[in-house]
Amino acid sequence: QVQLVESGGGLGQPGGSLRLSCGISMVGKFYYAIGWFHQAPGKELEGVPCITSDGNTWYADSVKGRFTVARDNAKNTVYLQIDNLKPEDTAVYYCAAGRDEVVLSAQAMGLMIKGDYSYWGQGTQVTVSS
């Protein structure tokens, strides 16, 4: 059983930065990758970066260079740093947990598949506006 809680969303200005956090509560010891997804108004849910339990990362081409994912296993937290904020980053951001081996199979094909993630947080709103 895994529970995820996102925090750190809010209002950001274009060109600024925000850092989102995903707090992880887990019963037992499992090897989970954590993915971040976002859903802009009227658009499909999109996977952006993910990080495996041992720190391997994958980024969607659309966010490379601006999004950075990192995890602190001692704090059971995964972070998403968003730099050079753009209005199109406005979305609800979700963190989700999936088994490493499942997530890595999709990564090998350059994909991040929401169905590979079994546990989801409630989401946090990010709004980018001047």
Backbone bond lengths (Angstrom), bond angles and torsions (degrees), N, CA, C in turn:
res aa  C-N    CA-C-N  psi(-1)  N-CA   C-N-CA  omega(-1)  CA-C   N-CA-C  phi
1 Q - - - 1.460 - - 1.529 108.38 -
2 V 1.313 116.16 130.87 1.459 122.17 -178.90 1.527 108.52 -129.02
3 Q 1.311 115.97 133.94 1.460 120.57 174.30 1.514 108.71 -121.30
4 L 1.322 115.56 138.05 1.456 122.12 -176.24 1.526 109.50 -125.88
5 V 1.316 116.34 138.30 1.456 121.09 177.66 1.518 109.13 -134.04
6 E 1.324 116.46 118.91 1.458 120.95 178.32 1.529 110.12 -88.52
7 S 1.316 114.90 151.07 1.460 120.93 173.64 1.522 108.24 -152.61
8 G 1.317 115.65 167.80 1.461 120.28 174.51 1.505 115.08 100.67
9 G 1.315 117.02 -2.41 1.462 118.58 177.28 1.520 111.19 -72.34
10 G 1.303 115.52 176.53 1.460 120.30 179.19 1.509 110.52 149.91
11 L 1.311 114.43 -155.42 1.461 120.66 -178.30 1.519 109.97 -96.29
12 G 1.320 115.02 128.27 1.457 120.30 175.65 1.508 110.01 -125.53
13 Q 1.309 115.83 155.88 1.462 120.24 179.83 1.525 110.27 -97.41
14 P 1.306 116.86 148.09 1.472 119.14 175.95 1.525 110.67 -52.84
15 G 1.311 114.96 133.22 1.457 120.80 -178.26 1.517 113.99 87.95
16 G 1.308 116.71 -11.78 1.454 120.69 179.88 1.516 112.33 -86.24
17 S 1.322 115.89 -166.32 1.465 121.81 -177.78 1.518 110.00 -135.10
18 L 1.305 114.60 153.36 1.451 122.25 171.45 1.521 108.08 -138.99
19 R 1.320 116.05 150.04 1.456 119.96 173.13 1.517 108.92 -124.42
20 L 1.308 114.57 121.59 1.453 121.51 176.54 1.524 109.53 -97.25
21 S 1.312 115.45 148.58 1.458 120.89 178.04 1.522 110.14 -122.26
22 C 1.300 115.47 147.36 1.461 122.10 175.84 1.526 106.91 -126.84
23 G 1.321 116.09 106.15 1.451 121.03 177.82 1.522 110.03 -84.10
24 I 1.316 116.20 133.70 1.466 121.41 -172.43 1.521 110.28 -116.86
25 S 1.324 116.26 126.15 1.461 122.10 171.74 1.518 107.69 -115.78
26 M 1.324 116.02 129.80 1.451 118.91 -173.17 1.516 110.42 -139.08
27 V 1.309 115.66 135.14 1.456 120.73 173.87 1.516 107.20 -97.66
28 G 1.324 115.93 122.90 1.456 118.94 -176.86 1.515 110.55 87.07
29 K 1.300 114.29 177.40 1.467 119.28 -178.11 1.524 108.54 -114.60
30 F 1.301 115.78 110.69 1.448 121.44 178.59 1.523 108.35 -129.43
31 Y 1.283 114.83 159.57 1.448 119.48 -179.95 1.520 108.45 -103.55
32 Y 1.353 114.00 101.28 1.443 119.96 -175.91 1.522 111.93 -114.49
33 A 1.318 113.98 136.63 1.457 120.30 166.61 1.517 108.14 -85.37
34 I 1.306 115.81 149.14 1.463 121.33 176.49 1.520 108.34 -115.60
35 G 1.301 115.11 126.19 1.460 120.39 177.73 1.513 110.57 -113.87
36 W 1.304 115.93 149.71 1.458 121.94 172.04 1.531 107.93 -109.69
37 F 1.326 113.69 132.02 1.453 121.26 176.76 1.526 107.71 -121.69
38 H 1.311 115.94 152.93 1.453 117.63 170.98 1.522 109.95 -134.90
39 Q 1.321 114.00 152.11 1.465 120.75 179.16 1.508 108.52 -133.96
40 A 1.317 114.34 109.28 1.458 120.84 177.45 1.524 109.11 -81.08
41 P 1.324 117.92 158.03 1.457 120.56 179.86 1.520 112.01 -54.77
42 G 1.317 115.63 126.48 1.457 120.79 177.41 1.510 115.43 76.16
43 K 1.338 116.54 7.25 1.466 119.31 -177.53 1.518 111.18 -120.30
44 E 1.335 113.98 166.84 1.449 120.34 178.93 1.529 111.07 -74.01
45 L 1.313 114.17 155.71 1.457 119.85 172.47 1.528 108.70 -64.73
46 E 1.310 116.12 133.73 1.470 120.48 -177.14 1.520 110.55 -128.87
47 G 1.302 116.35 131.14 1.453 120.86 175.36 1.520 109.74 -80.05
48 V 1.304 117.14 133.79 1.443 119.87 -177.42 1.528 112.70 -111.13
49 P 1.335 121.98 -71.71 1.438 118.71 170.70 1.527 110.11 -121.01
50 C 1.284 116.53 162.76 1.457 120.39 169.25 1.519 108.68 -144.47
51 I 1.305 114.93 161.14 1.459 120.97 -178.79 1.522 107.74 -140.74
52 T 1.318 115.83 131.79 1.453 119.85 -179.81 1.524 110.49 -80.51
53 S 1.314 115.91 174.21 1.460 120.18 -176.99 1.522 111.68 -63.31
54 D 1.346 117.13 -26.24 1.467 118.81 179.62 1.519 112.40 -102.36
55 G 1.341 116.69 13.40 1.456 119.79 169.37 1.516 117.55 96.79
56 N 1.319 118.10 3.35 1.465 118.79 175.60 1.526 109.36 -71.36
57 T 1.319 116.15 136.41 1.457 120.68 -175.69 1.523 111.98 -118.08
58 W 1.301 114.34 155.07 1.462 122.27 175.30 1.515 107.25 -141.67
59 Y 1.340 116.20 139.67 1.463 121.03 -179.92 1.516 110.12 -129.55
60 A 1.324 115.43 141.52 1.453 119.76 170.11 1.527 108.41 -67.11
61 D 1.322 117.00 145.45 1.463 120.77 -178.93 1.528 111.64 -55.77
62 S 1.321 116.35 -32.64 1.468 120.65 -175.08 1.524 113.09 -66.94
63 V 1.340 117.30 -17.80 1.466 118.99 -175.61 1.520 113.02 -120.47
64 K 1.312 116.93 -1.73 1.474 118.88 -179.58 1.516 110.24 -57.92
65 G 1.313 114.91 134.57 1.453 120.81 179.18 1.511 113.55 92.78
66 R 1.330 117.85 -17.44 1.471 120.22 179.34 1.527 113.16 -117.73
67 F 1.323 116.91 -28.58 1.459 121.55 -179.74 1.528 108.81 -105.00
68 T 1.308 115.27 137.62 1.458 120.55 175.85 1.518 108.94 -133.09
69 V 1.319 115.34 127.16 1.466 119.93 178.15 1.524 108.52 -108.61
70 A 1.315 115.67 140.76 1.462 120.94 179.45 1.522 108.14 -149.35
71 R 1.309 116.14 155.41 1.459 118.91 178.08 1.517 110.54 -131.42
72 D 1.311 114.75 145.40 1.457 122.69 175.10 1.526 105.69 -118.79
73 N 1.312 116.26 96.90 1.464 119.67 -175.17 1.523 111.87 -66.01
74 A 1.325 117.23 -28.69 1.469 119.76 178.82 1.525 110.37 -65.62
75 K 1.325 116.42 -31.11 1.466 120.87 179.57 1.528 111.93 -100.00
76 N 1.333 116.59 1.89 1.474 120.09 -177.67 1.519 111.44 50.76
77 T 1.317 115.51 47.14 1.456 120.62 -176.69 1.529 109.78 -137.50
78 V 1.324 114.55 139.76 1.459 121.17 172.36 1.522 107.51 -116.79
79 Y 1.314 116.29 137.87 1.457 122.21 -176.48 1.525 110.57 -113.31
80 L 1.310 114.53 147.74 1.456 121.06 170.99 1.522 107.78 -125.65
81 Q 1.314 115.80 111.25 1.457 122.13 177.32 1.523 108.34 -93.94
82 I 1.306 116.68 125.73 1.464 121.30 177.65 1.520 107.56 -115.82
83 D 1.300 116.88 115.59 1.463 122.68 179.71 1.517 110.51 -107.54
84 N 1.330 115.16 162.38 1.463 121.20 179.86 1.539 109.81 48.80
85 L 1.313 114.97 55.16 1.463 120.88 -176.90 1.518 111.23 -53.07
86 K 1.333 113.70 141.24 1.457 121.22 177.15 1.527 108.94 -124.97
87 P 1.317 117.27 152.51 1.474 118.65 178.54 1.532 112.77 -54.43
88 E 1.317 116.65 -31.62 1.470 119.26 -179.13 1.526 113.05 -72.62
89 D 1.342 116.91 -6.32 1.469 119.73 173.35 1.525 111.25 -78.91
90 T 1.324 117.05 -9.31 1.458 120.63 178.04 1.519 109.71 -59.95
91 A 1.330 115.62 120.80 1.460 120.75 -174.48 1.523 108.84 -177.41
92 V 1.310 115.24 168.63 1.461 120.68 166.65 1.526 106.60 -89.52
93 Y 1.312 115.47 129.91 1.459 121.66 -178.41 1.529 109.36 -107.21
94 Y 1.316 114.62 130.22 1.455 122.13 179.76 1.517 109.89 -119.58
95 C 1.318 116.51 140.87 1.453 118.64 165.88 1.527 107.95 -103.87
96 A 1.309 115.25 150.64 1.458 121.13 -175.52 1.517 109.29 -145.84
97 A 1.315 115.90 151.48 1.465 121.11 -178.34 1.520 110.28 -116.02
98 G 1.318 114.88 135.51 1.453 121.08 176.75 1.514 110.07 -141.68
99 R 1.302 116.74 155.41 1.467 120.71 179.51 1.527 110.15 -60.67
100 D 1.307 115.24 135.04 1.466 120.90 -179.35 1.528 112.09 -47.73
101 E 1.318 116.44 -50.64 1.467 119.38 -171.42 1.533 111.47 -65.75
102 V 1.332 115.26 -31.25 1.470 119.18 179.46 1.534 110.11 -73.07
103 V 1.322 115.20 -46.03 1.468 120.37 -178.93 1.526 110.55 -63.66
104 L 1.335 116.52 -41.35 1.467 120.28 -178.56 1.522 111.52 -64.78
105 S 1.308 117.30 -32.83 1.475 119.44 178.11 1.521 110.75 -62.41
106 A 1.340 116.19 -41.01 1.468 120.16 178.48 1.527 110.84 -70.61
107 Q 1.315 116.08 -40.66 1.466 120.12 179.12 1.512 111.16 -57.26
108 A 1.325 116.58 -38.68 1.462 121.24 -179.15 1.533 111.08 -60.33
109 M 1.336 116.42 -23.28 1.466 121.44 177.24 1.522 111.11 -99.81
110 G 1.345 116.87 8.02 1.452 120.23 179.89 1.509 113.51 74.37
111 L 1.329 115.73 27.76 1.447 120.10 -175.76 1.519 112.08 -122.43
112 M 1.319 114.35 157.73 1.454 121.40 171.02 1.524 104.43 -134.22
113 I 1.315 116.63 109.76 1.464 122.52 -168.25 1.516 109.97 -108.57
114 K 1.323 116.88 121.91 1.465 119.18 -175.58 1.521 111.76 -61.55
115 G 1.315 117.79 -30.39 1.456 120.51 -179.91 1.516 113.86 -68.03
116 D 1.339 116.83 -14.15 1.467 120.45 178.26 1.524 112.03 -81.09
117 Y 1.321 116.40 -7.16 1.456 121.15 -176.07 1.526 109.15 -108.06
118 S 1.315 115.45 121.71 1.467 120.40 -171.94 1.518 113.67 -90.85
119 Y 1.316 116.52 -23.89 1.460 120.22 -174.86 1.521 109.30 -126.48
120 W 1.336 115.50 139.38 1.452 121.17 -175.07 1.510 111.30 -133.53
121 G 1.325 114.87 146.62 1.445 119.95 171.12 1.518 110.29 -82.43
122 Q 1.313 114.83 -178.92 1.467 120.36 -175.77 1.528 112.58 -86.02
123 G 1.305 116.20 -13.07 1.465 121.00 178.63 1.512 112.67 94.84
124 T 1.322 115.27 152.57 1.457 121.94 175.67 1.525 107.97 -136.92
125 Q 1.321 115.88 137.10 1.461 120.96 -175.24 1.527 109.96 -84.19
126 V 1.315 115.30 132.95 1.463 122.06 170.63 1.528 107.42 -118.04
127 T 1.306 115.61 126.55 1.459 120.98 177.52 1.523 108.39 -124.65
128 V 1.314 115.25 125.83 1.465 120.35 -179.77 1.523 107.92 -111.70
129 S 1.304 114.37 115.48 1.461 118.92 -176.98 1.520 108.82 -158.88
130 S 1.321 115.03 147.30 1.454 119.27 174.96 1.534 110.50 -92.59
